């Protein structure tokens, strides 16, 4: 049988395109998805735990095998985690609850800056959503970890894109808890933390930035980097906008105390003059009757 080369090549190319689209559709990470970060009515307490309703209605991001991809290591070791984001005019708030089945072989030393080994959380943020790569001043790439002694640490992996290990983010407040190999990380990153890039993040309603959330997972000697969006590419990474949707603890509205209206209606009393007059009439009538007798 004689094959038509052009038709066969076209069919093969079409098949490759369909397969490529299927792989893209099957990938867990999302690209250029628009998300809103709500505004905290009350700032959460940074203590590594969620108390009451302090994180209610925050933006939540499910990090697991179905929603992420691996750019290093393997997706098979992906923990189940939930990331939370809120903001107010003071800065950004972040909470991660990570259910991890394996303890890391390496625990981060404190005060070492980069925090890029073992278990932890990272986020890669482009204030200029058209930026990509690791050009100097273009991005924030930070790590949050449970370091030696169970201490929470937050540091720069890249110093605004220089590619070198960074220092601790001194202005941030971070706390953690541990439960076996599982852990939480909670942080407040004040507005001053976002002023050093070429395009600072202004913490106000309507500000938009590109961000990829990352789980660092170490299983034995293998560390995996597990991401929920594009890797080092602002234009295709998910976009986050600071909105005025309300999240967190909302104080109950103050209610005015019900005004108690005293019953000012005085009880009915008889006028003493009337009583005296009636008594006089009765007395006179009695006297008249007695005279007739």
PyMOL commands that set and color helices and strands:
alter all, ss='L'
color gray80, all
select helices_A, chain A and resi 5-26+75-77+148-150+191-194+272-292
alter helices_A, ss='H'
color red, helices_A
select strands_A, chain A and resi 34-40+59-63+69-72+80-88+91-99+120-126+139-147+151-158+173-179+182-190+208-219+222-227+238-247
alter strands_A, ss='S'
color yellow, strands_A
deselect
rebuild
show_as cartoon
